[in-house]
Amino acid sequence: MSNASLYERLGGEDKIRRLVTSIYDNHANNKTVSARFVKSDKNLLIQHITAFVCAGTGGPQTYAGKDMIAAHKGMNIGGQEYLAVIDDIMDALKTHGVGKREQEEFLMIAYSLKGDILNV
């Protein structure tokens, strides 16, 4: 088993940015959550999420954005939307050829944030 960080195994910042872009595109095309992205600044959101993922997976980047509770406060995100987002993430991971171990680790991180995102 490799001692490399998830960040390294995902391919670093450039590949993570491409992955995040695919995730955003999946969300924007997902009827369950697409309305939440209509007025968003795609490039800014991708920049913030890329920094968040890089920092959260062991990269050298620093995430200076809002924490998950503050970022989702007042959005009243429900379980069905959360699962749709998880499905979009998994689809993007598979599309980008991310390995099973890395998919599982990414999913564990996403699930660890669930309580900070749902119904806040």
N, CA, C and O atoms as a GROMACS GRO file, in nm:
protein
  480
    1MET      N    1   0.084  -0.117   0.000
    1MET     CA    2   0.000   0.000   0.000
    1MET      C    3   0.088   0.124   0.000
    1MET      O    4   0.188   0.130   0.072
    2SER      N    5   0.053   0.222  -0.080
    2SER     CA    6   0.131   0.343  -0.096
    2SER      C    7   0.114   0.436   0.025
    2SER      O    8   0.006   0.445   0.083
    3ASN      N    9   0.222   0.504   0.060
    3ASN     CA   10   0.217   0.604   0.166
    3ASN      C   11   0.185   0.742   0.110
    3ASN      O   12   0.177   0.839   0.185
    4ALA      N   13   0.166   0.751  -0.020
    4ALA     CA   14   0.136   0.879  -0.083
    4ALA      C   15   0.000   0.930  -0.034
    4ALA      O   16  -0.091   0.852  -0.008
    5SER      N   17  -0.010   1.061  -0.020
    5SER     CA   18  -0.136   1.122   0.023
    5SER      C   19  -0.243   1.102  -0.084
    5SER      O   20  -0.212   1.074  -0.200
    6LEU      N   21  -0.367   1.118  -0.044
    6LEU     CA   22  -0.476   1.112  -0.140
    6LEU      C   23  -0.457   1.221  -0.246
    6LEU      O   24  -0.484   1.198  -0.364
    7TYR      N   25  -0.411   1.336  -0.206
    7TYR     CA   26  -0.381   1.445  -0.299
    7TYR      C   27  -0.286   1.398  -0.409
    7TYR      O   28  -0.311   1.421  -0.527
    8GLU      N   29  -0.179   1.332  -0.369
    8GLU     CA   30  -0.081   1.282  -0.466
    8GLU      C   31  -0.142   1.174  -0.554
    8GLU      O   32  -0.120   1.171  -0.675
    9ARG      N   33  -0.220   1.084  -0.493
    9ARG     CA   34  -0.279   0.974  -0.569
    9ARG      C   35  -0.388   1.022  -0.664
    9ARG      O   36  -0.419   0.956  -0.763
   10LEU      N   37  -0.448   1.138  -0.634
   10LEU     CA   38  -0.546   1.196  -0.725
   10LEU      C   39  -0.478   1.270  -0.840
   10LEU      O   40  -0.542   1.305  -0.939
   11GLY      N   41  -0.348   1.293  -0.827
   11GLY     CA   42  -0.273   1.355  -0.936
   11GLY      C   43  -0.235   1.500  -0.916
   11GLY      O   44  -0.186   1.564  -1.009
   12GLY      N   45  -0.257   1.554  -0.797
   12GLY     CA   46  -0.218   1.691  -0.769
   12GLY      C   47  -0.324   1.792  -0.811
   12GLY      O   48  -0.434   1.757  -0.854
   13GLU      N   49  -0.287   1.918  -0.798
   13GLU     CA   50  -0.383   2.028  -0.815
   13GLU      C   51  -0.448   2.033  -0.953
   13GLU      O   52  -0.570   2.052  -0.962
   14ASP      N   53  -0.372   2.018  -1.059
   14ASP     CA   54  -0.432   2.028  -1.193
   14ASP      C   55  -0.538   1.921  -1.217
   14ASP      O   56  -0.645   1.950  -1.271
   15LYS      N   57  -0.508   1.799  -1.178
   15LYS     CA   58  -0.606   1.691  -1.198
   15LYS      C   59  -0.726   1.708  -1.104
   15LYS      O   60  -0.839   1.678  -1.141
   16ILE      N   61  -0.700   1.757  -0.984
   16ILE     CA   62  -0.811   1.782  -0.891
   16ILE      C   63  -0.900   1.893  -0.946
   16ILE      O   64  -1.022   1.884  -0.935
   17ARG      N   65  -0.843   1.997  -1.004
   17ARG     CA   66  -0.923   2.105  -1.064
   17ARG      C   67  -1.012   2.049  -1.177
   17ARG      O   68  -1.128   2.088  -1.189
   18ARG      N   69  -0.957   1.961  -1.258
   18ARG     CA   70  -1.037   1.901  -1.365
   18ARG      C   71  -1.149   1.814  -1.306
   18ARG      O   72  -1.261   1.815  -1.356
   19LEU      N   73  -1.117   1.741  -1.200
   19LEU     CA   74  -1.218   1.659  -1.132
   19LEU      C   75  -1.328   1.747  -1.074
   19LEU      O   76  -1.447   1.718  -1.092
   20VAL      N   77  -1.290   1.854  -1.006
   20VAL     CA   78  -1.387   1.946  -0.946
   20VAL      C   79  -1.474   2.010  -1.055
   20VAL      O   80  -1.594   2.027  -1.036
   21THR      N   81  -1.414   2.044  -1.168
   21THR     CA   82  -1.491   2.100  -1.280
   21THR      C   83  -1.596   2.000  -1.328
   21THR      O   84  -1.709   2.038  -1.355
   22SER      N   85  -1.559   1.874  -1.338
   22SER     CA   86  -1.655   1.770  -1.377
   22SER      C   87  -1.765   1.755  -1.274
   22SER      O   88  -1.882   1.737  -1.309
   23ILE      N   89  -1.729   1.762  -1.147
   23ILE     CA   90  -1.830   1.752  -1.041
   23ILE      C   91  -1.927   1.869  -1.054
   23ILE      O   92  -2.049   1.850  -1.048
   24TYR      N   93  -1.874   1.990  -1.071
   24TYR     CA   94  -1.961   2.107  -1.087
   24TYR      C   95  -2.055   2.087  -1.206
   24TYR      O   96  -2.175   2.110  -1.196
   25ASP      N   97  -2.000   2.045  -1.320
   25ASP     CA   98  -2.081   2.023  -1.440
   25ASP      C   99  -2.189   1.918  -1.416
   25ASP      O  100  -2.302   1.932  -1.463
   26ASN      N  101  -2.154   1.812  -1.343
   26ASN     CA  102  -2.254   1.710  -1.308
   26ASN      C  103  -2.366   1.770  -1.225
   26ASN      O  104  -2.484   1.743  -1.250
   27HIS      N  105  -2.330   1.853  -1.125
   27HIS     CA  106  -2.432   1.917  -1.041
   27HIS      C  107  -2.521   2.009  -1.126
   27HIS      O  108  -2.643   2.008  -1.111
   28ALA      N  109  -2.459   2.087  -1.214
   28ALA     CA  110  -2.534   2.182  -1.297
   28ALA      C  111  -2.632   2.113  -1.391
   28ALA      O  112  -2.730   2.173  -1.436
   29ASN      N  113  -2.605   1.987  -1.422
   29ASN     CA  114  -2.691   1.910  -1.511
   29ASN      C  115  -2.780   1.809  -1.439
   29ASN      O  116  -2.851   1.732  -1.503
   30ASN      N  117  -2.777   1.810  -1.307
   30ASN     CA  118  -2.855   1.717  -1.227
   30ASN      C  119  -2.983   1.787  -1.182
   30ASN      O  120  -2.977   1.882  -1.104
   31LYS      N  121  -3.097   1.742  -1.229
   31LYS     CA  122  -3.224   1.810  -1.201
   31LYS      C  123  -3.253   1.822  -1.051
   31LYS      O  124  -3.328   1.911  -1.010
   32THR      N  125  -3.196   1.735  -0.971
   32THR     CA  126  -3.221   1.740  -0.828
   32THR      C  127  -3.152   1.860  -0.762
   32THR      O  128  -3.205   1.916  -0.666
   33VAL      N  129  -3.038   1.902  -0.813
   33VAL     CA  130  -2.961   2.010  -0.749
   33VAL      C  131  -2.926   2.126  -0.841
   33VAL      O  132  -2.871   2.226  -0.794
   34SER      N  133  -2.956   2.116  -0.967
   34SER     CA  134  -2.911   2.218  -1.063
   34SER      C  135  -2.957   2.359  -1.030
   34SER      O  136  -2.884   2.455  -1.055
   35ALA      N  137  -3.077   2.374  -0.973
   35ALA     CA  138  -3.127   2.508  -0.940
   35ALA      C  139  -3.036   2.580  -0.840
   35ALA      O  140  -3.031   2.703  -0.838
   36ARG      N  141  -2.965   2.505  -0.760
   36ARG     CA  142  -2.874   2.565  -0.661
   36ARG      C  143  -2.751   2.628  -0.726
   36ARG      O  144  -2.680   2.706  -0.663
   37PHE      N  145  -2.726   2.593  -0.851
   37PHE     CA  146  -2.604   2.639  -0.918
   37PHE      C  147  -2.630   2.744  -1.026
   37PHE      O  148  -2.535   2.795  -1.086
   38VAL      N  149  -2.755   2.776  -1.052
   38VAL     CA  150  -2.791   2.868  -1.160
   38VAL      C  151  -2.724   3.004  -1.144
   38VAL      O  152  -2.672   3.058  -1.242
   39LYS      N  153  -2.724   3.058  -1.026
   39LYS     CA  154  -2.669   3.193  -1.002
   39LYS      C  155  -2.527   3.191  -0.947
   39LYS      O  156  -2.475   3.295  -0.907
   40SER      N  157  -2.464   3.076  -0.946
   40SER     CA  158  -2.329   3.067  -0.890
   40SER      C  159  -2.225   3.112  -0.992
   40SER      O  160  -2.247   3.104  -1.113
   41ASP      N  161  -2.114   3.158  -0.942
   41ASP     CA  162  -2.000   3.193  -1.025
   41ASP      C  163  -1.918   3.066  -1.040
   41ASP      O  164  -1.842   3.028  -0.951
   42LYS      N  165  -1.933   3.000  -1.155
   42LYS     CA  166  -1.871   2.869  -1.177
   42LYS      C  167  -1.721   2.873  -1.148
   42LYS      O  168  -1.670   2.788  -1.074
   43ASN      N  169  -1.649   2.968  -1.206
   43ASN     CA  170  -1.504   2.972  -1.190
   43ASN      C  171  -1.462   2.995  -1.044
   43ASN      O  172  -1.368   2.932  -0.996
   44LEU      N  173  -1.533   3.084  -0.975
   44LEU     CA  174  -1.501   3.110  -0.835
   44LEU      C  175  -1.530   2.988  -0.749
   44LEU      O  176  -1.450   2.952  -0.662
   45LEU      N  177  -1.643   2.925  -0.773
   45LEU     CA  178  -1.678   2.806  -0.696
   45LEU      C  179  -1.577   2.693  -0.720
   45LEU      O  180  -1.536   2.625  -0.626
   46ILE      N  181  -1.538   2.674  -0.844
   46ILE     CA  182  -1.437   2.571  -0.876
   46ILE      C  183  -1.305   2.603  -0.808
   46ILE      O  184  -1.238   2.514  -0.756
   47GLN      N  185  -1.267   2.730  -0.807
   47GLN     CA  186  -1.144   2.771  -0.739
   47GLN      C  187  -1.149   2.738  -0.591
   47GLN      O  188  -1.054   2.681  -0.537
   48HIS      N  189  -1.260   2.773  -0.524
   48HIS     CA  190  -1.274   2.746  -0.380
   48HIS      C  191  -1.277   2.596  -0.352
   48HIS      O  192  -1.210   2.548  -0.260
   49ILE      N  193  -1.354   2.522  -0.429
   49ILE     CA  194  -1.366   2.378  -0.404
   49ILE      C  195  -1.235   2.307  -0.434
   49ILE      O  196  -1.198   2.212  -0.364
   50THR      N  197  -1.164   2.350  -0.537
   50THR     CA  198  -1.034   2.292  -0.567
   50THR      C  199  -0.939   2.311  -0.449
   50THR      O  200  -0.872   2.217  -0.407
   51ALA      N  201  -0.933   2.432  -0.395
   51ALA     CA  202  -0.847   2.458  -0.279
   51ALA      C  203  -0.890   2.373  -0.160
   51ALA      O  204  -0.806   2.320  -0.088
   52PHE      N  205  -1.021   2.361  -0.140
   52PHE     CA  206  -1.074   2.282  -0.029
   52PHE      C  207  -1.034   2.135  -0.043
   52PHE      O  208  -0.987   2.073   0.053
   53VAL      N  209  -1.053   2.079  -0.163
   53VAL     CA  210  -1.019   1.939  -0.186
   53VAL      C  211  -0.869   1.918  -0.175
   53VAL      O  212  -0.824   1.821  -0.114
   54CYS      N  213  -0.791   2.006  -0.234
   54CYS     CA  214  -0.645   1.992  -0.226
   54CYS      C  215  -0.598   1.992  -0.081
   54CYS      O  216  -0.523   1.903  -0.041
   55ALA      N  217  -0.642   2.090  -0.004
   55ALA     CA  218  -0.601   2.099   0.136
   55ALA      C  219  -0.651   1.979   0.216
   55ALA      O  220  -0.580   1.926   0.302
   56GLY      N  221  -0.774   1.936   0.187
   56GLY     CA  222  -0.836   1.827   0.263
   56GLY      C  223  -0.784   1.688   0.229
   56GLY      O  224  -0.810   1.593   0.302
   57THR      N  225  -0.711   1.676   0.119
   57THR     CA  226  -0.658   1.546   0.079
   57THR      C  227  -0.507   1.536   0.098
   57THR      O  228  -0.443   1.440   0.055
   58GLY      N  229  -0.450   1.638   0.163
   58GLY     CA  230  -0.307   1.632   0.194
   58GLY      C  231  -0.218   1.716   0.108
   58GLY      O  232  -0.095   1.702   0.114
   59GLY      N  233  -0.275   1.804   0.027
   59GLY     CA  234  -0.195   1.890  -0.059
   59GLY      C  235  -0.138   2.008   0.018
   59GLY      O  236  -0.177   2.032   0.133
   60PRO      N  237  -0.046   2.082  -0.044
   60PRO     CA  238   0.017   2.195   0.024
   60PRO      C  239  -0.068   2.322   0.024
   60PRO      O  240  -0.031   2.421   0.088
   61GLN      N  241  -0.180   2.321  -0.044
   61GLN     CA  242  -0.265   2.439  -0.053
   61GLN      C  243  -0.330   2.470   0.081
   61GLN      O  244  -0.348   2.383   0.167
   62THR      N  245  -0.365   2.594   0.097
   62THR     CA  246  -0.438   2.639   0.214
   62THR      C  247  -0.577   2.680   0.170
   62THR      O  248  -0.593   2.756   0.074
   63TYR      N  249  -0.676   2.631   0.238
   63TYR     CA  250  -0.814   2.669   0.208
   63TYR      C  251  -0.850   2.783   0.300
   63TYR      O  252  -0.846   2.769   0.422
   64ALA      N  253  -0.887   2.897   0.242
   64ALA     CA  254  -0.919   3.016   0.321
   64ALA      C  255  -1.067   3.053   0.311
   64ALA      O  256  -1.108   3.160   0.358
   65GLY      N  257  -1.147   2.966   0.250
   65GLY     CA  258  -1.289   2.994   0.234
   65GLY      C  259  -1.369   2.964   0.360
   65GLY      O  260  -1.313   2.934   0.466
   66LYS      N  261  -1.499   2.973   0.346
   66LYS     CA  262  -1.589   2.946   0.458
   66LYS      C  263  -1.583   2.799   0.497
   66LYS      O  264  -1.552   2.712   0.415
   67ASP      N  265  -1.612   2.772   0.626
   67ASP     CA  266  -1.624   2.632   0.666
   67ASP      C  267  -1.756   2.578   0.611
   67ASP      O  268  -1.838   2.655   0.561
   68MET      N  269  -1.776   2.450   0.619
   68MET     CA  270  -1.893   2.388   0.557
   68MET      C  271  -2.026   2.438   0.614
   68MET      O  272  -2.122   2.455   0.540
   69ILE      N  273  -2.030   2.461   0.744
   69ILE     CA  274  -2.155   2.510   0.804
   69ILE      C  275  -2.186   2.649   0.750
   69ILE      O  276  -2.299   2.674   0.708
   70ALA      N  277  -2.089   2.738   0.752
   70ALA     CA  278  -2.110   2.875   0.703
   70ALA      C  279  -2.143   2.876   0.554
   70ALA      O  280  -2.228   2.954   0.510
   71ALA      N  281  -2.077   2.791   0.475
   71ALA     CA  282  -2.100   2.788   0.330
   71ALA      C  283  -2.240   2.739   0.294
   71ALA      O  284  -2.293   2.775   0.189
   72HIS      N  285  -2.299   2.657   0.380
   72HIS     CA  286  -2.429   2.597   0.348
   72HIS      C  287  -2.542   2.650   0.437
   72HIS      O  288  -2.656   2.604   0.426
   73LYS      N  289  -2.511   2.744   0.525
   73LYS     CA  290  -2.611   2.799   0.618
   73LYS      C  291  -2.728   2.859   0.541
   73LYS      O  292  -2.710   2.937   0.446
   74GLY      N  293  -2.846   2.823   0.583
   74GLY     CA  294  -2.968   2.876   0.524
   74GLY      C  295  -3.010   2.810   0.395
   74GLY      O  296  -3.114   2.845   0.338
   75MET      N  297  -2.933   2.714   0.347
   75MET     CA  298  -2.966   2.647   0.221
   75MET      C  299  -3.067   2.534   0.241
   75MET      O  300  -3.133   2.492   0.146
   76ASN      N  301  -3.079   2.487   0.364
   76ASN     CA  302  -3.173   2.380   0.397
   76ASN      C  303  -3.163   2.262   0.301
   76ASN      O  304  -3.262   2.217   0.244
   77ILE      N  305  -3.042   2.213   0.285
   77ILE     CA  306  -3.016   2.101   0.195
   77ILE      C  307  -3.068   1.973   0.259
   77ILE      O  308  -3.038   1.943   0.375
   78GLY      N  309  -3.146   1.898   0.184
   78GLY     CA  310  -3.205   1.774   0.234
   78GLY      C  311  -3.127   1.652   0.192
   78GLY      O  312  -3.032   1.660   0.114
   79GLY      N  313  -3.167   1.539   0.244
   79GLY     CA  314  -3.100   1.412   0.217
   79GLY      C  315  -3.098   1.372   0.071
   79GLY      O  316  -2.998   1.319   0.022
   80GLN      N  317  -3.208   1.396  -0.001
   80GLN     CA  318  -3.214   1.358  -0.142
   80GLN      C  319  -3.112   1.440  -0.222
   80GLN      O  320  -3.045   1.386  -0.310
   81GLU      N  321  -3.102   1.569  -0.192
   81GLU     CA  322  -3.004   1.652  -0.261
   81GLU      C  323  -2.862   1.608  -0.228
   81GLU      O  324  -2.775   1.602  -0.315
   82TYR      N  325  -2.839   1.577  -0.102
   82TYR     CA  326  -2.706   1.533  -0.060
   82TYR      C  327  -2.665   1.406  -0.136
   82TYR      O  328  -2.552   1.396  -0.184
   83LEU      N  329  -2.756   1.311  -0.145
   83LEU     CA  330  -2.725   1.187  -0.217
   83LEU      C  331  -2.703   1.212  -0.366
   83LEU      O  332  -2.620   1.147  -0.428
   84ALA      N  333  -2.778   1.306  -0.423
   84ALA     CA  334  -2.758   1.341  -0.564
   84ALA      C  335  -2.617   1.397  -0.585
   84ALA      O  336  -2.551   1.366  -0.684
   85VAL      N  337  -2.572   1.479  -0.491
   85VAL     CA  338  -2.438   1.536  -0.499
   85VAL      C  339  -2.333   1.425  -0.486
   85VAL      O  340  -2.234   1.425  -0.560
   86ILE      N  341  -2.353   1.333  -0.396
   86ILE     CA  342  -2.260   1.220  -0.380
   86ILE      C  343  -2.255   1.139  -0.509
   86ILE      O  344  -2.147   1.100  -0.553
   87ASP      N  345  -2.370   1.113  -0.569
   87ASP     CA  346  -2.373   1.040  -0.697
   87ASP      C  347  -2.294   1.114  -0.804
   87ASP      O  348  -2.220   1.053  -0.881
   88ASP      N  349  -2.311   1.247  -0.810
   88ASP     CA  350  -2.236   1.327  -0.907
   88ASP      C  351  -2.086   1.318  -0.885
   88ASP      O  352  -2.008   1.309  -0.980
   89ILE      N  353  -2.046   1.320  -0.758
   89ILE     CA  354  -1.903   1.309  -0.724
   89ILE      C  355  -1.850   1.172  -0.768
   89ILE      O  356  -1.744   1.163  -0.830
   90MET      N  357  -1.925   1.068  -0.736
   90MET     CA  358  -1.879   0.933  -0.772
   90MET      C  359  -1.870   0.917  -0.923
   90MET      O  360  -1.776   0.855  -0.973
   91ASP      N  361  -1.967   0.971  -0.996
   91ASP     CA  362  -1.962   0.965  -1.143
   91ASP      C  363  -1.837   1.035  -1.196
   91ASP      O  364  -1.771   0.984  -1.286
   92ALA      N  365  -1.805   1.151  -1.140
   92ALA     CA  366  -1.686   1.225  -1.185
   92ALA      C  367  -1.559   1.147  -1.153
   92ALA      O  368  -1.467   1.141  -1.235
   93LEU      N  369  -1.553   1.087  -1.034
   93LEU     CA  370  -1.435   1.009  -0.997
   93LEU      C  371  -1.414   0.894  -1.096
   93LEU      O  372  -1.302   0.867  -1.140
   94LYS      N  373  -1.522   0.826  -1.130
   94LYS     CA  374  -1.513   0.715  -1.225
   94LYS      C  375  -1.475   0.765  -1.365
   94LYS      O  376  -1.392   0.704  -1.432
   95THR      N  377  -1.535   0.873  -1.407
   95THR     CA  378  -1.505   0.931  -1.539
   95THR      C  379  -1.357   0.966  -1.551
   95THR      O  380  -1.298   0.952  -1.658
   96HIS      N  381  -1.298   1.012  -1.442
   96HIS     CA  382  -1.157   1.051  -1.442
   96HIS      C  383  -1.064   0.934  -1.412
   96HIS      O  384  -0.943   0.954  -1.398
   97GLY      N  385  -1.117   0.815  -1.403
   97GLY     CA  386  -1.034   0.697  -1.384
   97GLY      C  387  -0.969   0.688  -1.247
   97GLY      O  388  -0.863   0.626  -1.232
   98VAL      N  389  -1.032   0.748  -1.148
   98VAL     CA  390  -0.979   0.743  -1.012
   98VAL      C  391  -0.998   0.601  -0.958
   98VAL      O  392  -1.104   0.542  -0.973
   99GLY      N  393  -0.893   0.550  -0.895
   99GLY     CA  394  -0.895   0.413  -0.843
   99GLY      C  395  -0.996   0.392  -0.732
   99GLY      O  396  -1.040   0.486  -0.667
  100LYS      N  397  -1.032   0.266  -0.712
  100LYS     CA  398  -1.134   0.229  -0.612
  100LYS      C  399  -1.096   0.277  -0.472
  100LYS      O  400  -1.180   0.331  -0.401
  101ARG      N  401  -0.972   0.257  -0.432
  101ARG     CA  402  -0.929   0.300  -0.298
  101ARG      C  403  -0.946   0.451  -0.283
  101ARG      O  404  -0.994   0.498  -0.180
  102GLU      N  405  -0.906   0.525  -0.384
  102GLU     CA  406  -0.916   0.670  -0.378
  102GLU      C  407  -1.062   0.715  -0.380
  102GLU      O  408  -1.098   0.812  -0.314
  103GLN      N  409  -1.146   0.644  -0.458
  103GLN     CA  410  -1.289   0.675  -0.458
  103GLN      C  411  -1.347   0.657  -0.317
  103GLN      O  412  -1.424   0.740  -0.270
  104GLU      N  413  -1.309   0.548  -0.253
  104GLU     CA  414  -1.360   0.520  -0.118
  104GLU      C  415  -1.314   0.626  -0.018
  104GLU      O  416  -1.393   0.670   0.066
  105GLU      N  417  -1.188   0.666  -0.028
  105GLU     CA  418  -1.137   0.768   0.064
  105GLU      C  419  -1.207   0.902   0.040
  105GLU      O  420  -1.243   0.972   0.135
  106PHE      N  421  -1.226   0.937  -0.087
  106PHE     CA  422  -1.295   1.062  -0.121
  106PHE      C  423  -1.437   1.058  -0.066
  106PHE      O  424  -1.486   1.156  -0.010
  107LEU      N  425  -1.504   0.945  -0.083
  107LEU     CA  426  -1.639   0.928  -0.034
  107LEU      C  427  -1.645   0.939   0.119
  107LEU      O  428  -1.738   0.999   0.173
  108MET      N  429  -1.548   0.883   0.187
  108MET     CA  430  -1.545   0.894   0.334
  108MET      C  431  -1.533   1.039   0.377
  108MET      O  432  -1.597   1.081   0.473
  109ILE      N  433  -1.451   1.116   0.306
  109ILE     CA  434  -1.438   1.259   0.337
  109ILE      C  435  -1.572   1.328   0.316
  109ILE      O  436  -1.618   1.406   0.400
  110ALA      N  437  -1.635   1.301   0.202
  110ALA     CA  438  -1.765   1.363   0.172
  110ALA      C  439  -1.867   1.329   0.280
  110ALA      O  440  -1.942   1.416   0.324
  111TYR      N  441  -1.872   1.204   0.321
  111TYR     CA  442  -1.967   1.164   0.424
  111TYR      C  443  -1.933   1.224   0.560
  111TYR      O  444  -2.023   1.248   0.641
  112SER      N  445  -1.806   1.250   0.586
  112SER     CA  446  -1.769   1.311   0.714
  112SER      C  447  -1.821   1.455   0.725
  112SER      O  448  -1.832   1.508   0.836
  113LEU      N  449  -1.852   1.516   0.612
  113LEU     CA  450  -1.901   1.654   0.609
  113LEU      C  451  -2.054   1.663   0.611
  113LEU      O  452  -2.110   1.772   0.620
  114LYS      N  453  -2.120   1.550   0.602
  114LYS     CA  454  -2.264   1.546   0.589
  114LYS      C  455  -2.336   1.628   0.696
  114LYS      O  456  -2.427   1.704   0.665
  115GLY      N  457  -2.297   1.613   0.820
  115GLY     CA  458  -2.363   1.684   0.930
  115GLY      C  459  -2.345   1.835   0.924
  115GLY      O  460  -2.426   1.909   0.979
  116ASP      N  461  -2.242   1.880   0.857
  116ASP     CA  462  -2.217   2.024   0.842
  116ASP      C  463  -2.290   2.083   0.722
  116ASP      O  464  -2.292   2.205   0.704
  117ILE      N  465  -2.350   1.998   0.641
  117ILE     CA  466  -2.413   2.043   0.516
  117ILE      C  467  -2.566   2.032   0.521
  117ILE      O  468  -2.637   2.120   0.474
  118LEU      N  469  -2.614   1.923   0.578
  118LEU     CA  470  -2.759   1.899   0.578
  118LEU      C  471  -2.834   1.990   0.673
  118LEU      O  472  -2.797   2.006   0.789
  119ASN      N  473  -2.942   2.049   0.621
  119ASN     CA  474  -3.038   2.124   0.702
  119ASN      C  475  -2.978   2.230   0.793
  119ASN      O  476  -3.027   2.252   0.904
  120VAL      N  477  -2.872   2.296   0.747
  120VAL     CA  478  -2.813   2.404   0.828
  120VAL      C  479  -2.863   2.539   0.782
  120VAL      O  480  -2.826   2.642   0.838
   0.00000   0.00000   0.00000
